Amino acid sequence: MAVIVQTNESHAKIRVALIIEGGKLRPVWFEEVDNPARDRIHIKQISYVWSHMEGTAKIINFAVWDGANSYRLSLNTKNFSWNMAIAEETPFPPPSASFTWRFRRDED
């Protein structure tokens, strides 16, 4: 079944635990700074890492998964700030069973 993936930017301030090992960055967990009631989100898998430039700032992006939800964590290496986005997946509905093709023959 196909899915539609939409990424929704979050404006929450986040704190990220990061391990630097062998010259590589690896986020371990993150949490919302202004929402102490929410638990830390522990990262189970880093699916993809990529970078891009925004002006003179290099942004390193991490597509991560906590076992239930997917997120994008972005590190601005110029000011060392983090941004978060939540990836929401919606199943793409298959055609309904009542759908039938109807062909029309044009009359001459």
Stockholm file with secondary structure:
# STOCKHOLM 1.0

chainA/1-108         MAVIVQTNESHAKIRVALIIEGGKLRPVWFEEVDNPARDRIHIKQISYVWSHMEGTAKIINFAVWDGANSYRLSLNTKNFSWNMAIAEETPFPPPSASFTWRFRRDED
#=GR chainA/1-108 SS CCEEEEEEEECCCEEEEEEEETTEEEEEEEEETTCTTSCCEECCEEEEEEEEEETTEEEEEEEEECSSCEEEEEEETTTTEEEEEEEEEEECCCCCTTCCCCCCCCCC
#=GC SS_cons         CCEEEEEEEECCCEEEEEEEETTEEEEEEEEETTCTTSCCEECCEEEEEEEEEETTEEEEEEEEECSSCEEEEEEETTTTEEEEEEEEEEECCCCCTTCCCCCCCCCC
//
